[in-house]
């Protein structure tokens, strides 16, 4: 295989063995092992640098260490890891949006009730007190909800986008 073929893939990583992909502290089989932080960091860097939507990961392993059954388990493990984390990130962002909508709804209801209290208030001290307390509370809840939806949810977008792209990952093993 020539150097030209290696350059065609999106990401090519040279491994000494399959163990380079996994945590050194996890003795479980490849199908269950935790992925190495170094490997995940390299994947993040590569995903950030690549423009294409789908990433092709070429793992180069010495010919004498290659084992087809292990490669199949590793591919499955990588896909499971990235899919699982993609679903977690997606649920997290959805949860923040639902909380935000709840706060916006709550703030709107408080402001509507405060408006009716103001409109129908007589010279009652308690109604005036309720209006004075509920108006800023309604605005606070409303803006807090919008903040959750449009600012806080964006904090999780880099991880979501990474796992979205890695969920479509195409892995191939090559010899060197």
C-alpha positions, 0 to 999 in steps of 0.5 A: 500500500502506497503513501497515496492511499493513506492520504485518501482516508480522513484519519489514519492512525498508526497503532502498535497493537489493538491495545492502543485504542483502549484504556490500559487499566481495563482488563476486559475483552475488546467488546467491553473495554473502555476507550483510551482518552488519548484515542478519543482526544485524537478523534476529537481533533480529527473530527474538528479538522475534517470538513466532510460530514462522514469520517473514515478512520483507518487504523494501521496495525502491524501485519503480524498482530492483525486478527480479523475477529478482534477487528470485528469486535473493535469496530462494534465496540467503537460504534457502540461507544459513539452511538451510546454517547450520541444518544446521551448528548441528544437526550441532555440537550433535549432535557435542557430544552424541555426545562427551558420551555417549562420555565418560559411557560411558568414565567408567562403564566405568572406574568398573565396572573400578575397582569390580571391582579394589577388590572383588577386591583383595588386599594388592596395591600395584598393584591399590590404586594402580589403584583410587585412580587410576581411581576419580576418573578415572571420575567425572571422565569421567562428569561431563565427559560430562554437562557436555558434553551438558547445559551445553556443548550449550546454548551453541549453542542460541541460534544453532540456534534462530535458524537453525531459525526463519530456515530457515522464513523467508517472504521477500517483496519490496514496493515503496515 
